[in-house]
Amino acid sequence: MSDRIVTSSILCPVDLSDQSVPVVRLAASLARACSVPLVVVHASTTEVPPYFTPQGVELLEAELDHARIAARQRLATLVEGAPGAEIRVEDGDPLTIIQRLSAFLHPSMIVMGTHGRGGLARFVDGSVAEDLVHSSDIPVLTVGPTDDIATAQTIVCAVTDTELSRTSLSWAIHLAECLRRSLTILHVVEPGASHPISDLCEWAGRDRAPGCQVQEVIREGNAADEILRLAGELRAGLLVIGAQHKLISDKTVIGATVEKLLRHSPCPVLTVLGDRHPRTG
C-alpha cells in the first residue's frame, strides 16, 4: 500500500454557471472536512478582433474590467459558505489557467463540474473537465449537475490488482475518514480473469483508522457495468477510480472503462491519475 494520503489544498475551477453552486458546495465540504485551504478560480478568454479601432479596444477593455468585477462578486457569493476560501479571476484559456495554477499551487485535488444533462453522458466531448482528466497529474473530482454527497453515506472504490489501485484506495480511505462515511471496495473479476484479489482485506486494513467502516465486494462481469450497478444500488456519494494515462498517436487516453464511468456515474467521481508517460522497458 502507498503512503497515507495528506491533503494539502483543493483547487476548484468554475465557469460561473448555475452548476457552479453544487461544485463549490462539494469542494467546500471536502476542504472543511479535511481541514485544508480552498482556492476557487474563474478563467475566461477574450480575443480582440483585428479590425477593432483603438476606441473599440478601449471600450472592450472597459467591458472586460466590469466583467472581472462581476466575476469576483459572483465568486465571493459562491464561497460564502466556505470561510477563508481564496478566489481568483484569471484571463486566459481555462484549461491552461488550471494547469498553470496546479503547477504553481501544488493542490492535492482539483474539483470541477461536468455539463451532462438528463439522460445524456455527464461529459461533453471536448469539455474542459474531460481535457483536464486526460492531462492532469493529480486527482480530479468531477461533479455532475445534480450531484450531492451531503446525504450519501457510502464511498465506493473500484480496484484492480495494481499499485495505482492501491493509491486510489488510499485516497478513498482518506476521504471516508474526513467525511465520516463508510467505504465499499469493489473488485470486478472480468471474463477470462484467473482469480480475484486474494488479499483485498489486507489492502484496506493497512491504511484505515479504527473508526472507518469498510466492506469488500467481489463481483463477476463487465467492470464498468458492475461498478455503475453497485454505485447505484448503494446510492453512493462518491466513486473513486484509478486511471492510467496512455499515449496513443500523440493523444493521451485513459481507457474505455474509465471513460464509461466518468460519463455515466450516478455520483461524483474522483479519478486518481497514473503517470502520463510511464517508463517502459
C-alpha positions as CSV (number, residue, x, y, z in Angstrom):
1,M,0.0,0.0,0.0
2,S,1.2,3.5,-0.7
3,D,1.9,6.1,2.0
4,R,-1.1,7.6,3.7
5,I,-2.7,10.5,1.8
6,V,-2.1,14.0,3.1
7,T,-4.5,16.6,1.5
8,S,-2.7,19.9,1.0
9,S,-5.3,22.1,-0.7
10,I,-8.2,21.9,-3.1
11,L,-8.4,23.8,-6.4
12,C,-11.9,24.4,-7.7
13,P,-12.3,25.9,-11.2
14,V,-15.8,27.2,-12.0
15,D,-17.5,28.7,-15.1
16,L,-20.0,30.8,-13.0
17,S,-23.0,28.9,-14.5
18,D,-25.7,27.6,-12.2
19,Q,-23.8,24.3,-11.9
20,S,-21.0,26.1,-10.1
21,V,-23.1,26.1,-6.9
22,P,-23.0,22.3,-6.3
23,V,-19.4,22.2,-7.4
24,V,-18.3,24.8,-4.9
25,R,-20.5,23.3,-2.2
26,L,-18.9,19.9,-2.6
27,A,-15.4,21.4,-2.8
28,A,-16.1,23.5,0.4
29,S,-17.4,20.4,2.2
30,L,-14.2,18.5,1.4
31,A,-12.0,21.4,2.4
32,R,-13.8,21.8,5.7
33,A,-13.8,18.0,6.4
34,C,-10.1,17.6,5.5
35,S,-9.1,21.0,7.1
36,V,-7.3,22.3,4.1
37,P,-7.4,25.6,2.1
38,L,-9.8,26.0,-0.9
39,V,-9.0,28.1,-4.0
40,V,-11.8,28.9,-6.3
41,V,-10.9,30.2,-9.7
42,H,-12.7,31.5,-12.8
43,A,-10.9,31.9,-16.1
44,S,-12.1,33.2,-19.4
45,T,-10.6,34.1,-22.7
46,T,-11.5,37.2,-24.8
47,E,-9.6,38.0,-28.0
48,V,-9.6,41.4,-29.5
49,P,-10.7,41.2,-33.2
50,P,-8.0,42.5,-35.5
51,Y,-10.4,45.0,-37.1
52,F,-11.1,46.9,-33.8
53,T,-10.2,50.5,-33.8
54,P,-8.2,51.9,-30.8
55,Q,-11.5,53.3,-29.5
56,G,-13.1,49.9,-29.8
57,V,-10.3,48.3,-28.0
58,E,-10.6,50.8,-25.2
59,L,-14.4,50.1,-24.9
60,L,-13.7,46.4,-24.9
61,E,-11.1,46.7,-22.1
62,A,-13.6,48.7,-20.0
63,E,-16.2,46.0,-20.5
64,L,-13.7,43.4,-19.5
65,D,-12.9,45.3,-16.3
66,H,-16.6,45.3,-15.4
67,A,-16.8,41.6,-16.2
68,R,-13.9,40.8,-13.9
69,I,-15.5,42.8,-11.1
70,A,-18.8,40.9,-11.7
71,A,-17.0,37.6,-11.8
72,R,-15.2,38.3,-8.5
73,Q,-18.5,39.3,-6.9
74,R,-20.1,36.1,-8.1
75,L,-17.2,34.1,-6.7
76,A,-17.5,35.8,-3.4
77,T,-21.2,34.8,-3.3
78,L,-20.4,31.2,-4.2
79,V,-17.8,30.8,-1.4
80,E,-19.9,32.5,1.4
81,G,-20.3,29.1,3.0
82,A,-16.5,28.5,2.9
83,P,-14.8,30.9,5.2
84,G,-11.2,31.6,4.3
85,A,-11.6,30.4,0.7
86,E,-9.3,32.2,-1.8
87,I,-10.9,33.5,-5.0
88,R,-9.1,34.2,-8.3
89,V,-10.2,35.7,-11.6
90,E,-7.8,35.0,-14.4
91,D,-7.6,35.9,-18.1
92,G,-6.8,33.1,-20.5
93,D,-7.7,29.7,-21.7
94,P,-9.4,27.9,-18.8
95,L,-7.5,24.6,-19.2
96,T,-4.2,26.4,-19.5
97,I,-5.0,28.5,-16.4
98,I,-6.0,25.4,-14.4
99,Q,-2.8,23.7,-15.4
100,R,-0.7,26.7,-14.6
101,L,-2.3,27.2,-11.1
102,S,-1.9,23.5,-10.5
103,A,1.8,23.7,-11.1
104,F,2.1,26.8,-9.0
105,L,-0.1,26.0,-6.0
106,H,0.5,22.2,-5.9
107,P,-3.0,21.3,-4.8
108,S,-3.7,17.7,-3.9
109,M,-7.0,17.6,-5.8
110,I,-8.9,19.5,-8.4
111,V,-12.7,19.7,-8.1
112,M,-14.7,20.8,-11.1
113,G,-18.1,20.4,-12.8
114,T,-19.3,18.5,-15.9
115,H,-22.1,19.5,-18.1
116,G,-24.2,16.4,-18.8
117,R,-28.0,16.9,-18.8
118,G,-30.8,14.4,-18.3
119,G,-30.1,11.0,-19.9
120,L,-27.0,12.3,-21.7
121,A,-23.5,11.5,-20.7
122,R,-22.1,13.7,-17.9
123,F,-19.1,14.7,-20.0
124,V,-19.4,16.7,-23.2
125,D,-16.8,15.8,-25.8
126,G,-14.0,18.3,-25.7
127,S,-15.1,19.9,-22.4
128,V,-12.6,21.4,-20.1
129,A,-13.3,18.7,-17.5
130,E,-12.7,15.9,-19.9
131,D,-9.5,17.6,-21.2
132,L,-8.3,18.0,-17.6
133,V,-8.8,14.4,-16.7
134,H,-6.8,13.4,-19.8
135,S,-3.9,15.8,-18.9
136,S,-3.8,16.2,-15.2
137,D,-1.1,14.6,-13.0
138,I,-3.1,15.0,-9.8
139,P,-6.6,13.6,-8.8
140,V,-9.6,15.2,-10.4
141,L,-13.0,15.1,-8.8
142,T,-15.8,15.7,-11.4
143,V,-19.2,16.8,-10.2
144,G,-22.4,16.5,-12.3
145,P,-25.3,19.0,-12.3
146,T,-27.3,17.1,-9.7
147,D,-24.6,15.5,-7.6
148,D,-24.7,15.9,-3.8
149,I,-22.6,14.0,-1.3
150,A,-24.2,15.7,1.7
151,T,-26.7,12.9,2.5
152,A,-24.9,10.0,0.9
153,Q,-23.4,7.6,3.4
154,T,-21.1,5.4,1.2
155,I,-18.0,5.9,-0.9
156,V,-17.3,3.2,-3.5
157,C,-13.7,2.5,-4.6
158,A,-13.2,0.2,-7.6
159,V,-9.8,-1.6,-7.6
160,T,-7.7,-3.9,-9.7
161,D,-4.6,-5.7,-8.7
162,T,-2.3,-2.7,-9.4
163,E,-0.2,-0.2,-7.5
164,L,-2.4,2.6,-9.0
165,S,-5.5,1.0,-7.4
166,R,-3.7,0.9,-4.1
167,T,-3.1,4.6,-4.3
168,S,-6.8,5.1,-5.3
169,L,-7.8,3.1,-2.2
170,S,-5.6,5.2,0.0
171,W,-7.4,8.3,-1.4
172,A,-10.8,6.6,-0.8
173,I,-9.9,5.7,2.8
174,H,-8.6,9.2,3.5
175,L,-11.8,10.8,2.2
176,A,-14.0,8.3,4.0
177,E,-12.3,9.3,7.3
178,C,-12.5,13.0,6.5
179,L,-16.2,12.8,5.6
180,R,-17.0,10.1,8.1
181,R,-18.5,7.9,5.5
182,S,-18.4,4.1,5.1
183,L,-16.3,2.7,2.3
184,T,-17.1,-0.2,-0.1
185,I,-14.2,-1.6,-2.0
186,L,-15.2,-3.3,-5.2
187,H,-13.2,-5.7,-7.3
188,V,-14.7,-7.0,-10.5
189,V,-13.4,-10.3,-11.9
190,E,-13.9,-9.9,-15.7
191,P,-14.4,-12.9,-18.1
192,G,-11.1,-14.7,-18.6
193,A,-9.5,-13.4,-15.4
194,S,-7.8,-16.0,-13.4
195,H,-8.9,-15.1,-9.8
196,P,-10.0,-12.2,-7.6
197,I,-7.5,-10.3,-5.5
198,S,-6.5,-12.6,-2.7
199,D,-5.5,-10.0,-0.1
200,L,-8.2,-7.3,-0.6
201,C,-9.0,-7.2,3.1
202,E,-5.3,-6.5,3.9
203,W,-5.2,-3.6,1.4
204,A,-7.7,-1.7,3.4
205,G,-6.5,-2.8,6.8
206,R,-3.1,-1.2,6.5
207,D,-4.3,2.4,6.0
208,R,-7.7,2.8,7.6
209,A,-8.3,4.3,11.0
210,P,-10.2,2.2,13.6
211,G,-13.5,4.1,13.1
212,C,-13.5,3.8,9.3
213,Q,-16.1,1.1,8.3
214,V,-15.0,-0.9,5.3
215,Q,-16.7,-3.7,3.4
216,E,-15.3,-5.7,0.4
217,V,-17.3,-6.8,-2.5
218,I,-16.2,-9.1,-5.3
219,R,-18.4,-9.4,-8.5
220,E,-18.0,-11.1,-11.8
221,G,-18.8,-9.4,-15.2
222,N,-18.0,-6.3,-17.1
223,A,-16.1,-3.9,-14.9
224,A,-17.8,-0.7,-15.9
225,D,-21.3,-2.2,-15.7
226,E,-20.7,-3.8,-12.3
227,I,-19.1,-0.6,-10.8
228,L,-22.0,1.5,-12.1
229,R,-24.5,-1.0,-10.8
230,L,-23.1,-1.1,-7.3
231,A,-22.8,2.7,-7.1
232,G,-26.5,2.9,-8.0
233,E,-27.5,0.2,-5.6
234,L,-25.7,1.8,-2.6
235,R,-26.7,5.3,-3.7
236,A,-23.0,6.1,-3.3
237,G,-22.0,9.7,-2.7
238,L,-18.6,9.3,-4.3
239,L,-16.9,6.9,-6.7
240,V,-13.1,6.6,-6.6
241,I,-11.2,5.1,-9.5
242,G,-7.7,4.9,-10.9
243,A,-6.8,5.8,-14.5
244,Q,-3.5,5.2,-16.2
245,H,-2.6,7.7,-18.9
246,K,-1.6,6.1,-22.2
247,L,-0.1,7.9,-25.2
248,I,-1.7,6.7,-28.5
249,S,-1.0,8.6,-31.7
250,D,0.2,11.7,-29.8
251,K,-3.1,11.7,-27.8
252,T,-3.4,10.8,-24.1
253,V,-6.2,8.3,-23.4
254,I,-7.4,6.7,-20.2
255,G,-9.2,3.6,-21.2
256,A,-12.8,2.6,-22.2
257,T,-13.8,1.5,-18.7
258,V,-12.8,4.8,-17.1
259,E,-14.4,6.8,-19.9
260,K,-17.7,5.0,-19.3
261,L,-17.6,5.5,-15.6
262,L,-16.9,9.2,-16.0
263,R,-19.7,9.7,-18.4
264,H,-22.4,7.6,-16.6
265,S,-21.6,7.5,-12.9
266,P,-24.6,8.4,-10.7
267,C,-22.4,10.3,-8.3
268,P,-19.2,12.5,-8.3
269,V,-16.1,10.7,-9.5
270,L,-12.6,11.1,-8.1
271,T,-10.1,10.0,-10.8
272,V,-6.7,9.2,-9.4
273,L,-4.3,9.6,-12.4
274,G,-1.2,7.5,-13.1
275,D,1.8,8.7,-14.9
276,R,1.2,10.4,-18.3
277,H,4.4,9.0,-19.6
278,P,5.0,5.7,-17.9
279,R,8.5,4.2,-18.1
280,T,8.9,1.3,-20.5
281,G,11.4,-1.4,-20.8
